[in-house]
Amino acid sequence: MIKKTKITLFLIFKIIQNKKRFLFWFFVRFISSLLPLLSIYLYSQVVSDFESQTSLKSLLFLVLIIFVVRLVDNFLRLKSLYKLEECISDISFDIHNYFTKDLKVNTKEERHQSIQTIRNFSDASCLTLTLLRQPGVDSIVSLFIIPIILLFVDRQIFVLEVAYILIYLLLDYYTTQKYIKLRDVQNTKIENYYAKLQDSDDTDLEQKTFTRHFTRLSNWSFWEWFIIQNSAVIFYSLILIFCIFSIQSGFKQISDLVLVMGYVASTQTYLNSLSEIKDNLANMTVAIDHLARNKSISVLDLDDLI
């Protein structure tokens, strides 16, 4: 799946017409993703200054810095988000134009099915790019930087944090494999249903088949998320217990608890985001397989994905 995902992402980048604009706003989005991490650190410093009874002037100066950081964060984040939204809208048309320019069909039904296959891929690609713009960039940046920050706070917490992230991602990888198989079947049912709906109202069989397979996909999604979410709860609790014992023993202060648990709570949010993006990347790889198997679409060959 990893190789196919890379190929799919490179294909999308190849299809994009205005690459410079897309990359520029993606870079701005990357810069804005660093600022919330700085805000958590500054907030913990405020708590630390309270504990050490620092002067009101120093506290107000810290609050002023937090205020400025939050303002800059809001400007860069919102500006890049909406500019990337415009880019992604254009990309959807780039994908449609790329795959329809050499479309060869003999019947209306073949065209309907081919167009739905292209739509499945376009929708999955644009949704993935939308999730990458937010919260994907935040997640990737934060999951790389947070462990580094915690390494300087406490090595034992760093070990727990890294174990937390690795186990979460490992469980997510294995649960996604079954999701891919179920999504593959579901995409086929979607294509069959809309191909039939274009020319006939008699779609009872297609609707029942669609609904049955969608229920299977939905049930597995519940178990997938239930498993990985509980792994997050276990590590969150372990790190919290460790911090409580450290404070009770006099090794840490309340400000350390605020800093550590602020980053650990963010970790679950960012991991959840990556899981959602991973599922959508799976949707993309399934959709690209369907495109490659479609004989009416000549710009993509199945051998390209192997």
Secondary structure, 3 states (H helix, E strand, C coil): CHHHHHHHHHHHHHHCCCHHHHHHHHHHHHHHHHHHHHHHHHHHHHHHHHHCCCCHHHHHHHHHHHHHHHHHHHHHHHHHHHHHHHHHHHHHHHHHHHHHCCECCCCHHHHHHHHHHHHHHHHHHHHHHHHHHHHHHHHHHHHHHHHHHHHHHCHHHHHHHHHHHHHHHHHHHHHHHHHHHHHHHHHHHHHHHHHHHCCCCCCHHHHHHHHHHHHHHHHHHHHHHHHHHHHHHHHHHHHHHHHHHHHHCCCCCHHHHHHHHHHHHHHHHHHHHHHHHHHHHHHHHHHHHHHHHCCCECCCCHHHHC
